[in-house]
């Protein structure tokens, strides 16, 4: 959820119009529609759906979500929905129901009273929840509900259970809406007269609405604690191998070439795969880097001083020893300073200047 309130949503009018159109079609034809809203963490999926569902004409809304638990709640979002809907759906859920029973009870419920059904964070869904969605998607003609589901597309690797579930559905069963980051113009509009450099803010946040709004709320000073907490919490969910790779990439302000990463982290391929799957890092040709510069800064600042210096020394050694590669003196000076190598700082900083 971003800190932007519904009135501050920018560059989302096309999505709201699409939801309006699909809801009108559900009410007219009494046939369900399933729309999957995807985007990275903090892109504003929840804010968008709240803005849509909070309007008076939205009608009945049932809202459930999946949680980032080590052991996901069985049928988690439908437990939430049952508490709101009551009736037979609540009774079925209370009996430790099967996915088939839940899908049938939910279908009967919305036949009596059509609804908007919101299912958040399906990337954290348990298998039973995905089974219910499979069943609902295959009987959309009998389910007069607009189902709006959200997921973090950047966290769906090729073997993710949600990707497999979606791939098994008919091609026309799911309509996909991908949310893009905010443009520089939108960030400038949000920054307004705050005095924050909109271009720099856009560069460091890559237009992520959560990061943008939190930095603006902190008046552009340093990295807000809310952002720091969010980034570190996401990193903490990675295994130790992946966190080691994340730390190594964080010491390089630019993208890290794969050959350099191999010099920084011994046998880091599995850790790199996990970092890419989490969405914190992204590949660009033969290099990798953070999706958001502000997240890189958070990880780098969280490193213990000796760990940061060690990685900087390894980077400096690898860069100076690389044969056939043009030396970037400013880059060498940066790592020399981080490694606390006074002699190297003097040599490369003067040459770079």
N, C-alpha and C positions, 0 to 999 in steps of 0.2 A: 504494500500500500504506500503510495507516495504521500508526501506532506501537502501536496497541492489539493485544495478543495475542489469540489465539482465545478464551481464557477471559474476556476483558473485553468481548466483543461484546455490545452491548445492542440491544434492539429489532430483532432479526433472527431471532427464533425462528420466525416465520411463513414466512420464506424458506427456512430450513433444513428445516422440515417439508415444504414443497412439493418441495424437491429430493429428500428421502427418498421421497416418494410417487412422483415421476417415475422415480427409479432403480428402485424396486420394480416399477413397471409395465414398464420396459425389460427387466428380468430375467425377468419373468413372461411377457410377450408376445413377447420377442425382436424388438421394434420400437423404433426410435430415437425420441428426443425432443430437440428443439432449444429451449433456453431462453435468451433474450437478457436479460442483467442490465445495466441501465443506471443511470446516475447521474453526478453531477459528479465532477471530479477530487478524490480524497481522501475520497470518501463511504464507502469500505470495501468495494469490490467484490472486490478480491484477498483481503482478510482474511476475508470471508465464504466465498469459495470454498476458501481454505486450511482454514478451520475444518471445512467439509463434507468435503473430500477427505482430510484427515489422520486421520479416524476409521477404526478398523480395519475396519468393515463397508463402507467405500467400495469396497474391492477395487482393481482395476487402474485407474490414473490415468495418462493421457497429457496433457502440459501444454505448450502452445506460446503464443507471444505475438508481437504486432506491435510494431515499434519506431518512435519518433519520429525517423525519418531523412528527410533531404531526398529521398533516393532509396530508397524502401522495399525491403527484401529481397524478392526474388521468392519467393512461397510461404513467407514467413518462419515463421509458426507451424507449418506442416507440416514444415519442415526440422527444427524443434525436436522435433516429435512423432516424426519418422522416426528421429532419434538415439536416442530411448527405445525405440521399437518394434522397430527393426532389421528383419531379414527383407526381404521383397519391397518394402515401403514405402521402406526405406532405399535399396534398389537402384534403385527407380524415381526417387526424388529425386536420386540420384547421376547419373542420366542426363539431367539438365535436363528433367524430365518436363513434359508438358502437364497442365492441370487435370483433364482427363478421366482420364488415367492415374493421377494422384494419388488422385482420388476412388475409382477402382476398387480400387487397392491398399489404401487405408485401409478400404474396405468389406470386402474379403477378410480383412484383419487382425482387425477386430472381430467378424467372423462366427466366427472360430476362438476368439477370447477377448474377450468383451464388455468394455467399458471406459467410464469417464468420460473424455470428451474436453473439455479446457478450452482455449478460444481467447481470449486476452486482447487488449484494446485494438483492436477491429476498426475503430475510427475512423481508425487508421493503416494499414489493410490495403492491399496492392497489388491490382490488378485480378485477377491470377491467383488470389490467395487468395479473393477474393469469388466467383470462378467456381467454385472447389471447394465453397464453402459453398452456392452455388445448386444444384449437382449433388447434394450430400448431402441438402439439404432436400427435394429432389424425390423422393428414394428412401429416405425414412426407414423405410419398411416393411422394407427390406433391410439396414439399418444398426443392429445392436443396440448402440447406444451412447447414453449421456446426454451430449449436447453442451451445455456451459455456455459461452456466449460473453459477453464484456463489452464495453461501449462507453460513452463519455461522451456522453450524450444532449444535453448543452448545447453540444456542438461539431458537431452534425449540422445544417447548414443545409439548406435545401430542395433544393439541387442536389448534396449530398454523395453520393459513389458508394455508400456503405453504405446510405443511405436509399433510393437508387434500387434497389439489389439486393434489399433487404427488400420494397420495394413490388411487385416483380415476382413474389414468391413467393405461393403460395396462402395465403389468409387464416388457415387453421388450421395452417400449417407451422411457425410460430414462436410460442412462448409468451413473453410479455414480463413482466419483473419490474423495477419501478422502485424503487430504494432511496431512501428519504427521509432528510433530515438527522435528527440526534438531537433529541429533544424537550428542553425545559428540565429536565424531571425526570431524564432520562438524563444530561445534563451535570452536574446537581447530584450524582447518584450517583457519577459519575466523579471529580468534584472532591472529594467526601468531606470529610475534615477538613484539606485542604491550606491552607485559608485563602483560596483564590481565590474571588472573587465569582462564583458560578455564573451569575447573571442577566446580568452584564456579559460574562462569557465566552461565553454563548450568543448575546448580541446581536452581539458583534464577530466571531464565527466562523460565525454562522447555523447552528450545530449541525453543522458539518462535522467528522467524526471526526478527520481528520488534524490540522486546526488545533487542535481541542480537546486532543488528546493531546499535541501538541508544546508548547502553552502550559503545560499541567499539568506536563510533564516539566521545563520551565524554571522551575517554581514561580511561574508567573504574571508573571515579570519581563519587561517590555518585549515585543518581538517576537522569538521564537527565530530563530536563524540558519537553521535548517532550513526554517522557514516563509518567511523572507525569500528564501532561495535558490529555493524552489519557485515562489513568485510571480514573481520576476524572470526565472526561466528560461521560464516560460509567456509572460510579456510579451515576452521577447526573440524569440519565434517570430513575433510580429506584424510586419507591414511598417511602414516609417517613418510613413506616414499614420495607421495605427491607433495606433501608440505615441503620436503627438502628441495624438490624441483621448483616449487613456487618461490621459495626463499632465494634460490640462485637467479631466477629470472628477475626478481625484484631489484637486484643490485645494479641492473643495467637499464638506464633511462631509455635507451633505444631498444629495438627488438633484439633478441639474442639468437644468433645463428646456431644451428643445430650442432655444428662442430665445436663451438664455444661452450654450449651447454654440456656436451660430453666431457669437456675439460673441467667444468665446474662440479659436475655430479657424476660419479661413477655409476654406470649401468642405471641410468634414470629413465629408460624408455617406458617402463610400467607406470612410474610416477607421472611422466608427461602425459600419457594417455588419460590418466585420471583427471589431471588438471584441465585438459582440453574438454573432456566429457562434462566436467563441472561447469564449464562456461567461463571460468575465471581467466583462462588463457585462451588465445586463439592463434591459429597458424597463419602465416603469411609467406607463402613460398617455402624457402628453406630456413625460415626463422620463426620464432614464437615470441609473443608479447602479451601483456595484460590487455584485457578488453577496455579497461578504463585506467588512465594514468593515475587518477586519485586512489584507486585500489592498490596500484603498485607502490605508491608513496606510503600507504598504511602498512603494507607488509614489510617494506624496507625499514620503516621506523620502528616496527615491532621486533626487529632482529636484535639479538644481544650484540653489544659492541664487538666482542671478539669474533663472533660468527660473521658479522658484516665485513670486518677487516680481513678475515680469512678468505671469504669469497672474492673480495676486491683484489687481494694478492694473486689468487688463482687466475682471475680474469686478466690482470695486468701481465702475468707471466705468459699466458696463452696468447694474448694479443701481440706481445713483443716477439714471441717465438714463432709466430705464424709466418711461414715462408710463402712468398708470392702474393701476399695480400697487402694492399696499400694501408699504411699506418694512419689512423685517425688520431692526431696529436691531442685534440681536445678530449677525446674519449680516454686516451691513455692518462692524461692529466687528472681526469675525474677519478679513475680507479686508483691512481697513485695517491691522491688525497685521501680517499676512503680507506686505503691500506695503511695510511700514516707513514708513507715512504717519502721523507722530506727530499732526498736526493732526486728521486724520480719526479716529484712534483716540480722541483726547480727546473729540471731538464725539459720536461714535456710542456709545462705551462709557458715557459719562455718561448719555446719553439712554436707552440700553438698561437701565442700572441703575435 
